[in-house]
């Protein structure tokens, strides 16, 4: 009976969070067998306009496939006339626990709850929401798509611009060593001794004086891995907090820089890329200290956040930026020779000389070009037909549109569904952050999130009248 009523009345796109939940209840009932419904979740097109749906779909197809260890591309599954996207946690490899931890901070979908013996009002019909909760086992089986993009593109713990779940959804370990074990990325291979040496050096690398992001000279190392499609690799930077002494790339050859942190880019099984930032001890961090690296071209925030800022920097270049290769360039320059450098740095150390030979043995440009070609091919042929630059543009428009977007009165009307009564309800609840809105002012998304619950409980909802 519940489903039949919904089918009769839900003809237009959802205008409120409750109408979104009603659509999800209708859809989840179609999933067979019923015991599989616990594996499904939804992302909502609401409150975005239909005109922006193609851009949102491009961003989601790119990002969902960048957030999984699945062996091949997973297509989007629009349902309910395209107002919801259905997600199968099993195909994506996401844990239900990760979803629930993300859902726990969602500001947009709430039912009445008991807190300290008192009832805290919500704005979803509890009977309808209970059906979805029972079928999926999730406290919030539906989330806003743009909010989801923003929160899974960050990796911090506190604050609006830091709280995120990128590493949790991609199941990234706490240390670089653990990640490289998963990737099977090894700098050296031990073999039976031949000609006095028993090691094959897999790692190649070089350095640059100015990467555009790093504050000081920076090393970059390339390791082969067993994970990926086409070329399988891990790039690992050696980021420093100085240009001198043990932090001098000119002096500390073959990866011997004393690093203050690292950025890692690695190929995922489906051919897209994963991202990781670590401190000097190799432990995962959500953002890079400003004395090590900065996003100097961003109009709002110079902090390098994982992974949103990584995509912003590398995505337009089909995933991998170039490196000028200053050490190798000097080794073959007219007034410098490889022999002289080896004599200075490893005059009596055969092993170190062999590592230097292997480390700088060939230009990195052909490898980089090949990795770009593989990445571009996957995007074009398996994800959504767009280039790296186009995918980056759509993705960033939603991330940054959400985080930095201005919330005005028209936006509040659209996201609450209150229509012309919105100014009156703002005055009734008198949240200080929102009171300027009826006068043509705007507020930040952070402030609006903080006041959303107060505003949504400003009116009596239909199910509360019975």
C-alpha positions as a Python dict, from the first residue, in 0.01 Angstrom:
ca = {
    (1, 'X'): (0, 0, 0),
    (2, 'X'): (282, 239, 88),
    (3, 'X'): (450, 186, -248),
    (4, 'X'): (126, 229, -442),
    (5, 'X'): (59, 564, -273),
    (6, 'X'): (409, 683, -356),
    (7, 'X'): (373, 580, -718),
    (8, 'X'): (57, 784, -738),
    (9, 'X'): (191, 1105, -591),
    (10, 'X'): (562, 1113, -675),
    (11, 'X'): (559, 1247, -1029),
    (12, 'X'): (790, 1547, -1003),
    (13, 'X'): (1153, 1546, -897),
    (14, 'X'): (1206, 1538, -521),
    (15, 'X'): (1187, 1883, -361),
    (16, 'X'): (1264, 1781, -2),
    (17, 'X'): (1480, 1525, 178),
    (18, 'X'): (1166, 1331, 267),
    (19, 'X'): (1065, 1296, -96),
    (20, 'X'): (1413, 1161, -171),
    (21, 'X'): (1368, 893, 94),
    (22, 'X'): (1028, 801, -49),
    (23, 'X'): (1190, 744, -388),
    (24, 'X'): (1455, 522, -232),
    (25, 'X'): (1188, 313, -57),
    (26, 'X'): (1014, 258, -390),
    (27, 'X'): (1338, 150, -555),
    (28, 'X'): (1474, -75, -283),
    (29, 'X'): (1155, -282, -302),
    (30, 'X'): (1247, -376, -661),
    (31, 'X'): (1581, -532, -568),
    (32, 'X'): (1574, -910, -577),
    (33, 'X'): (1636, -1126, -388),
    (34, 'X'): (1525, -925, -81),
    (35, 'X'): (1822, -1039, 126),
    (36, 'X'): (2051, -850, -113),
    (37, 'X'): (1896, -515, -25),
    (38, 'X'): (2130, -473, 272),
    (39, 'X'): (2417, -426, 26),
    (40, 'X'): (2266, -127, -153),
    (41, 'X'): (2293, 246, -88),
    (42, 'X'): (2191, 558, -281),
    (43, 'X'): (2325, 895, -384),
    (44, 'X'): (2070, 1164, -456),
    (45, 'X'): (2063, 1411, -742),
    (46, 'X'): (1857, 1636, -510),
    (47, 'X'): (1897, 1926, -462),
    (48, 'X'): (2093, 1980, -783),
    (49, 'X'): (1907, 2092, -1093),
    (50, 'X'): (1832, 1864, -1385),
    (51, 'X'): (2039, 2088, -1610),
    (52, 'X'): (2349, 1994, -1414),
    (53, 'X'): (2280, 1622, -1406),
    (54, 'X'): (2519, 1536, -1695),
    (55, 'X'): (2805, 1710, -1513),
    (56, 'X'): (2720, 1533, -1187),
    (57, 'X'): (2712, 1198, -1364),
    (58, 'X'): (3053, 1263, -1516),
    (59, 'X'): (3194, 1356, -1175),
    (60, 'X'): (3042, 1053, -1006),
    (61, 'X'): (3149, 804, -1274),
    (62, 'X'): (3504, 935, -1247),
    (63, 'X'): (3516, 950, -869),
    (64, 'X'): (3338, 626, -779),
    (65, 'X'): (3582, 440, -1003),
    (66, 'X'): (3872, 625, -840),
    (67, 'X'): (3747, 509, -500),
    (68, 'X'): (3755, 135, -552),
    (69, 'X'): (3989, -161, -588),
    (70, 'X'): (3746, -326, -830),
    (71, 'X'): (3926, -489, -1124),
    (72, 'X'): (3721, -311, -1391),
    (73, 'X'): (3509, -1, -1437),
    (74, 'X'): (3171, 9, -1262),
    (75, 'X'): (2902, 199, -1453),
    (76, 'X'): (2659, 432, -1279),
    (77, 'X'): (2312, 293, -1216),
    (78, 'X'): (2055, 575, -1224),
    (79, 'X'): (1713, 477, -1086),
    (80, 'X'): (1384, 649, -1017),
    (81, 'X'): (1397, 843, -1341),
    (82, 'X'): (1756, 947, -1274),
    (83, 'X'): (1699, 1122, -941),
    (84, 'X'): (1892, 854, -750),
    (85, 'X'): (2207, 654, -819),
    (86, 'X'): (2204, 301, -681),
    (87, 'X'): (2531, 170, -536),
    (88, 'X'): (2622, -192, -465),
    (89, 'X'): (2873, -195, -179),
    (90, 'X'): (2997, -539, -286),
    (91, 'X'): (3096, -430, -636),
    (92, 'X'): (3267, -117, -508),
    (93, 'X'): (3442, -304, -228),
    (94, 'X'): (3321, -56, 33),
    (95, 'X'): (3248, -168, 385),
    (96, 'X'): (2908, -98, 536),
    (97, 'X'): (3095, 32, 841),
    (98, 'X'): (3270, 300, 631),
    (99, 'X'): (2936, 411, 490),
    (100, 'X'): (2783, 430, 838),
    (101, 'X'): (3067, 641, 975),
    (102, 'X'): (3022, 882, 686),
    (103, 'X'): (2644, 878, 727),
    (104, 'X'): (2679, 961, 1096),
    (105, 'X'): (2786, 1318, 1010),
    (106, 'X'): (2529, 1374, 734),
    (107, 'X'): (2336, 1696, 803),
    (108, 'X'): (2056, 1654, 548),
    (109, 'X'): (1851, 1344, 638),
    (110, 'X'): (1720, 1304, 994),
    (111, 'X'): (1427, 1136, 1168),
    (112, 'X'): (1308, 1196, 1526),
    (113, 'X'): (1556, 1049, 1773),
    (114, 'X'): (1572, 1009, 2148),
    (115, 'X'): (1857, 1203, 2309),
    (116, 'X'): (1899, 1208, 2687),
    (117, 'X'): (1541, 1096, 2734),
    (118, 'X'): (1403, 1368, 2508),
    (119, 'X'): (1277, 1346, 2151),
    (120, 'X'): (1481, 1542, 1900),
    (121, 'X'): (1267, 1628, 1601),
    (122, 'X'): (1364, 1530, 1251),
    (123, 'X'): (1216, 1612, 912),
    (124, 'X'): (1171, 1269, 755),
    (125, 'X'): (850, 1068, 790),
    (126, 'X'): (965, 810, 1048),
    (127, 'X'): (735, 537, 911),
    (128, 'X'): (874, 573, 560),
    (129, 'X'): (1234, 602, 676),
    (130, 'X'): (1187, 292, 892),
    (131, 'X'): (1108, 89, 582),
    (132, 'X'): (1433, 194, 417),
    (133, 'X'): (1628, 134, 736),
    (134, 'X'): (1481, -212, 775),
    (135, 'X'): (1549, -311, 415),
    (136, 'X'): (1909, -182, 399),
    (137, 'X'): (2019, -198, 763),
    (138, 'X'): (2162, 152, 723),
    (139, 'X'): (2098, 452, 945),
    (140, 'X'): (2115, 668, 632),
    (141, 'X'): (2096, 468, 313),
    (142, 'X'): (2069, 787, 104),
    (143, 'X'): (2320, 1072, 89),
    (144, 'X'): (2350, 1381, -126),
    (145, 'X'): (2575, 1314, -424),
    (146, 'X'): (2760, 1647, -406),
    (147, 'X'): (2808, 1614, -29),
    (148, 'X'): (2935, 1258, -79),
    (149, 'X'): (3185, 1375, -341),
    (150, 'X'): (3321, 1639, -105),
    (151, 'X'): (3343, 1418, 204),
    (152, 'X'): (3511, 1125, 26),
    (153, 'X'): (3763, 1359, -137),
    (154, 'X'): (3906, 1470, 197),
    (155, 'X'): (4093, 1273, 456),
    (156, 'X'): (4103, 1478, 774),
    (157, 'X'): (3928, 1439, 1106),
    (158, 'X'): (3814, 1781, 1219),
    (159, 'X'): (3668, 2097, 1072),
    (160, 'X'): (3454, 2157, 767),
    (161, 'X'): (3747, 2161, 525),
    (162, 'X'): (3918, 1864, 684),
    (163, 'X'): (3660, 1605, 777),
    (164, 'X'): (3657, 1330, 518),
    (165, 'X'): (3669, 960, 447),
    (166, 'X'): (3885, 908, 139),
    (167, 'X'): (4127, 658, 292),
    (168, 'X'): (3850, 473, 473),
    (169, 'X'): (3647, 414, 158),
    (170, 'X'): (3955, 311, -40),
    (171, 'X'): (4071, 102, 258),
    (172, 'X'): (4417, 258, 262),
    (173, 'X'): (4651, 142, 541),
    (174, 'X'): (4812, 367, 798),
    (175, 'X'): (5169, 349, 665),
    (176, 'X'): (5352, 365, 334),
    (177, 'X'): (5518, 32, 411),
    (178, 'X'): (5178, -138, 438),
    (179, 'X'): (5057, 23, 117),
    (180, 'X'): (5366, -87, -73),
    (181, 'X'): (5312, -440, 53),
    (182, 'X'): (4960, -431, -93),
    (183, 'X'): (5098, -297, -422),
    (184, 'X'): (5396, -534, -408),
    (185, 'X'): (5621, -239, -483),
    (186, 'X'): (5981, -331, -409),
    (187, 'X'): (6287, -111, -451),
    (188, 'X'): (6519, -411, -468),
    (189, 'X'): (6497, -776, -566),
    (190, 'X'): (6736, -1018, -403),
    (191, 'X'): (6878, -1281, -637),
    (192, 'X'): (7154, -1543, -618),
    (193, 'X'): (7491, -1366, -638),
    (194, 'X'): (7623, -1315, -991),
    (195, 'X'): (7930, -1113, -1073),
    (196, 'X'): (7957, -1010, -709),
    (197, 'X'): (7611, -845, -694),
    (198, 'X'): (7295, -1009, -565),
    (199, 'X'): (7047, -721, -612),
    (200, 'X'): (6833, -584, -892),
    (201, 'X'): (6743, -220, -830),
    (202, 'X'): (6385, -160, -941),
    (203, 'X'): (6352, 202, -834),
    (204, 'X'): (6419, 485, -1077),
    (205, 'X'): (6404, 851, -1002),
    (206, 'X'): (6527, 1205, -1031),
    (207, 'X'): (6466, 1545, -879),
    (208, 'X'): (6343, 1893, -952),
    (209, 'X'): (6424, 2234, -809),
    (210, 'X'): (6069, 2363, -855),
    (211, 'X'): (5765, 2136, -889),
    (212, 'X'): (5518, 2421, -857),
    (213, 'X'): (5374, 2272, -535),
    (214, 'X'): (5670, 2170, -320),
    (215, 'X'): (5831, 2451, -123),
    (216, 'X'): (6183, 2312, -172),
    (217, 'X'): (6370, 2080, -406),
    (218, 'X'): (6190, 1751, -448),
    (219, 'X'): (6282, 1399, -539),
    (220, 'X'): (6051, 1165, -729),
    (221, 'X'): (6081, 787, -749),
    (222, 'X'): (5910, 537, -976),
    (223, 'X'): (5857, 177, -870),
    (224, 'X'): (5687, -106, -1059),
    (225, 'X'): (5392, -272, -886),
    (226, 'X'): (5165, -569, -948),
    (227, 'X'): (4845, -362, -933),
    (228, 'X'): (4697, -178, -1228),
    (229, 'X'): (4589, -201, -1589),
    (230, 'X'): (4850, -142, -1855),
    (231, 'X'): (5155, 11, -1687),
    (232, 'X'): (5151, -69, -1315),
    (233, 'X'): (5335, 174, -1098),
    (234, 'X'): (5382, 378, -786),
    (235, 'X'): (5520, 732, -788),
    (236, 'X'): (5666, 841, -457),
    (237, 'X'): (5795, 1190, -390),
    (238, 'X'): (6071, 1282, -147),
    (239, 'X'): (5954, 1616, -14),
    (240, 'X'): (6195, 1826, 187),
    (241, 'X'): (6180, 2123, 420),
    (242, 'X'): (6517, 2259, 306),
    (243, 'X'): (6740, 2280, 0),
    (244, 'X'): (7067, 2223, 184),
    (245, 'X'): (7269, 1951, 349),
    (246, 'X'): (7094, 1616, 376),
    (247, 'X'): (6790, 1770, 207),
    (248, 'X'): (6982, 1874, -104),
    (249, 'X'): (6877, 1674, -408),
    (250, 'X'): (7201, 1787, -572),
    (251, 'X'): (7408, 1626, -298),
    (252, 'X'): (7201, 1327, -183),
    (253, 'X'): (7178, 1106, -489),
    (254, 'X'): (6965, 803, -569),
    (255, 'X'): (6688, 865, -319),
    (256, 'X'): (6908, 938, -18),
    (257, 'X'): (6735, 1270, 54),
    (258, 'X'): (6625, 1326, 411),
    (259, 'X'): (6258, 1371, 345),
    (260, 'X'): (5999, 1559, 550),
    (261, 'X'): (5708, 1385, 380),
    (262, 'X'): (5587, 1207, 67),
    (263, 'X'): (5307, 1208, -186),
    (264, 'X'): (5222, 878, -354),
    (265, 'X'): (5028, 818, -673),
    (266, 'X'): (4963, 457, -768),
    (267, 'X'): (4769, 269, -1031),
    (268, 'X'): (4446, 103, -919),
    (269, 'X'): (4331, -230, -1063),
    (270, 'X'): (4093, -57, -1306),
    (271, 'X'): (4364, 175, -1440),
    (272, 'X'): (4268, 491, -1252),
    (273, 'X'): (4482, 635, -972),
    (274, 'X'): (4492, 632, -594),
    (275, 'X'): (4657, 895, -373),
    (276, 'X'): (4838, 891, -41),
    (277, 'X'): (5020, 1152, 168),
    (278, 'X'): (5264, 1062, 444),
    (279, 'X'): (5484, 1234, 699),
    (280, 'X'): (5857, 1181, 745),
    (281, 'X'): (5790, 857, 937),
    (282, 'X'): (5583, 717, 653),
    (283, 'X'): (5251, 749, 836),
    (284, 'X'): (4940, 856, 647),
    (285, 'X'): (4824, 1218, 682),
    (286, 'X'): (4521, 1400, 545),
    (287, 'X'): (4694, 1723, 452),
    (288, 'X'): (5046, 1844, 381),
    (289, 'X'): (5210, 2102, 611),
    (290, 'X'): (5249, 2440, 444),
    (291, 'X'): (5627, 2447, 490),
    (292, 'X'): (5655, 2137, 269),
    (293, 'X'): (5401, 2198, -9),
    (294, 'X'): (5130, 2445, -103),
    (295, 'X'): (4862, 2473, -368),
    (296, 'X'): (4976, 2817, -471),
    (297, 'X'): (4724, 2865, -750),
    (298, 'X'): (4406, 2789, -558),
    (299, 'X'): (4192, 3101, -507),
    (300, 'X'): (4065, 3000, -161),
    (301, 'X'): (4297, 2759, 19),
    (302, 'X'): (4668, 2681, -24),
    (303, 'X'): (4657, 2360, 183),
    (304, 'X'): (4723, 2037, -9),
    (305, 'X'): (4443, 1798, 96),
    (306, 'X'): (4434, 1431, 4),
    (307, 'X'): (4291, 1352, -243),
    (308, 'X'): (4097, 1645, -384),
    (309, 'X'): (4406, 1864, -433),
    (310, 'X'): (4599, 1570, -582),
    (311, 'X'): (4336, 1536, -855),
    (312, 'X'): (4334, 1913, -903),
    (313, 'X'): (4709, 1911, -968),
    (314, 'X'): (4752, 1590, -1166),
    (315, 'X'): (4416, 1529, -1333),
    (316, 'X'): (4453, 1786, -1614),
    (317, 'X'): (4781, 1617, -1715),
    (318, 'X'): (4609, 1277, -1754),
    (319, 'X'): (4706, 1177, -1404),
    (320, 'X'): (5083, 1230, -1394),
    (321, 'X'): (5283, 1553, -1398),
    (322, 'X'): (5625, 1568, -1554),
    (323, 'X'): (5959, 1601, -1376),
    (324, 'X'): (6248, 1797, -1521),
    (325, 'X'): (6509, 1532, -1433),
    (326, 'X'): (6779, 1773, -1324),
    (327, 'X'): (7028, 1513, -1198),
    (328, 'X'): (7022, 1295, -1507),
    (329, 'X'): (7042, 1606, -1722),
    (330, 'X'): (7358, 1710, -1541),
    (331, 'X'): (7506, 1363, -1574),
    (332, 'X'): (7498, 1388, -1950),
    (333, 'X'): (7577, 1759, -1972),
    (334, 'X'): (7888, 1883, -2149),
    (335, 'X'): (8076, 1988, -1836),
    (336, 'X'): (7957, 1707, -1611),
    (337, 'X'): (7999, 1335, -1643),
    (338, 'X'): (7846, 1035, -1472),
    (339, 'X'): (8191, 912, -1382),
    (340, 'X'): (8273, 1232, -1193),
    (341, 'X'): (7950, 1216, -992),
    (342, 'X'): (8006, 850, -908),
    (343, 'X'): (8361, 926, -805),
    (344, 'X'): (8245, 1195, -566),
    (345, 'X'): (7955, 1006, -414),
    (346, 'X'): (8060, 641, -426),
    (347, 'X'): (8431, 604, -499),
    (348, 'X'): (8468, 270, -315),
    (349, 'X'): (8111, 147, -286),
    (350, 'X'): (8025, -88, -572),
    (351, 'X'): (7670, -135, -448),
    (352, 'X'): (7602, 239, -431),
    (353, 'X'): (7750, 289, -775),
    (354, 'X'): (7521, 17, -909),
    (355, 'X'): (7220, 183, -744),
    (356, 'X'): (7312, 521, -894),
    (357, 'X'): (7349, 362, -1238),
    (358, 'X'): (7008, 195, -1209),
    (359, 'X'): (6834, 497, -1050),
    (360, 'X'): (6921, 732, -1335),
    (361, 'X'): (6956, 468, -1606),
    (362, 'X'): (6693, 606, -1844),
    (363, 'X'): (6479, 915, -1895),
    (364, 'X'): (6149, 917, -1707),
    (365, 'X'): (5959, 1102, -1979),
    (366, 'X'): (5872, 789, -2186),
    (367, 'X'): (5735, 619, -1875),
    (368, 'X'): (5528, 923, -1785),
    (369, 'X'): (5389, 951, -2137),
    (370, 'X'): (5294, 585, -2134),
    (371, 'X'): (5119, 616, -1799),
    (372, 'X'): (4924, 915, -1926),
    (373, 'X'): (4818, 723, -2235),
    (374, 'X'): (4694, 432, -2023),
    (375, 'X'): (4499, 663, -1790),
    (376, 'X'): (4345, 857, -2078),
    (377, 'X'): (4247, 533, -2254),
    (378, 'X'): (4065, 399, -1947),
    (379, 'X'): (3874, 726, -1902),
    (380, 'X'): (3784, 741, -2268),
    (381, 'X'): (3695, 377, -2331),
    (382, 'X'): (3570, 250, -1995),
    (383, 'X'): (3461, 535, -1767),
    (384, 'X'): (3275, 818, -1943),
    (385, 'X'): (3445, 906, -2271),
    (386, 'X'): (3604, 1225, -2138),
    (387, 'X'): (3965, 1336, -2112),
    (388, 'X'): (4157, 1375, -1788),
    (389, 'X'): (4116, 1751, -1806),
    (390, 'X'): (3741, 1726, -1867),
    (391, 'X'): (3690, 1481, -1582),
    (392, 'X'): (3892, 1701, -1352),
    (393, 'X'): (3684, 2003, -1444),
    (394, 'X'): (3354, 1829, -1368),
    (395, 'X'): (3486, 1673, -1048),
    (396, 'X'): (3627, 1999, -914),
    (397, 'X'): (3316, 2195, -1001),
    (398, 'X'): (3117, 1978, -761),
    (399, 'X'): (3377, 1952, -486),
    (400, 'X'): (3461, 2320, -480),
    (401, 'X'): (3106, 2427, -561),
    (402, 'X'): (2996, 2251, -246),
    (403, 'X'): (3281, 2353, -15),
    (404, 'X'): (3308, 2715, -131),
    (405, 'X'): (2963, 2774, -277),
    (406, 'X'): (2760, 3069, -157),
    (407, 'X'): (2424, 2979, -8),
    (408, 'X'): (2165, 3247, -84),
    (409, 'X'): (1791, 3261, -30),
    (410, 'X'): (1715, 3084, -358),
    (411, 'X'): (1945, 2799, -257),
    (412, 'X'): (1775, 2767, 81),
    (413, 'X'): (1434, 2752, -86),
    (414, 'X'): (1556, 2479, -318),
    (415, 'X'): (1718, 2268, -46),
    (416, 'X'): (1443, 2293, 214),
    (417, 'X'): (1144, 2281, -19),
    (418, 'X'): (983, 2562, 181),
    (419, 'X'): (930, 2786, -121),
    (420, 'X'): (786, 3129, -56),
    (421, 'X'): (757, 3065, 318),
    (422, 'X'): (1135, 3042, 354),
    (423, 'X'): (1197, 3405, 466),
    (424, 'X'): (925, 3376, 731),
    (425, 'X'): (1065, 3049, 864),
    (426, 'X'): (1414, 3200, 880),
    (427, 'X'): (1277, 3487, 1088),
    (428, 'X'): (1080, 3242, 1305),
    (429, 'X'): (1382, 3030, 1395),
    (430, 'X'): (1619, 3330, 1399),
    (431, 'X'): (1946, 3141, 1342),
    (432, 'X'): (2193, 3429, 1350),
    (433, 'X'): (2397, 3289, 1059),
    (434, 'X'): (2093, 3287, 829),
    (435, 'X'): (1909, 3607, 925),
    (436, 'X'): (2079, 3818, 650),
    (437, 'X'): (1948, 3590, 373),
    (438, 'X'): (1606, 3756, 319),
    (439, 'X'): (1790, 4085, 264),
    (440, 'X'): (1985, 3948, -31),
    (441, 'X'): (2298, 3837, 159),
    (442, 'X'): (2462, 3496, 138),
    (443, 'X'): (2621, 3257, 388),
    (444, 'X'): (2884, 2987, 360),
    (445, 'X'): (2797, 2623, 309),
    (446, 'X'): (2953, 2546, 645),
    (447, 'X'): (2721, 2791, 821),
    (448, 'X'): (2418, 2658, 634),
    (449, 'X'): (2500, 2298, 729),
    (450, 'X'): (2528, 2406, 1091),
    (451, 'X'): (2178, 2562, 1082),
    (452, 'X'): (2003, 2316, 851),
    (453, 'X'): (1842, 2110, 1128),
    (454, 'X'): (1713, 2418, 1306),
    (455, 'X'): (1556, 2546, 988),
    (456, 'X'): (1403, 2213, 884),
    (457, 'X'): (1225, 2175, 1218),
    (458, 'X'): (1074, 2522, 1195),
    (459, 'X'): (751, 2391, 1047),
    (460, 'X'): (506, 2110, 1122),
    (461, 'X'): (546, 1834, 863),
    (462, 'X'): (242, 1647, 728),
    (463, 'X'): (308, 1319, 914),
    (464, 'X'): (327, 1509, 1244),
    (465, 'X'): (-35, 1625, 1212),
    (466, 'X'): (-179, 1276, 1254),
}
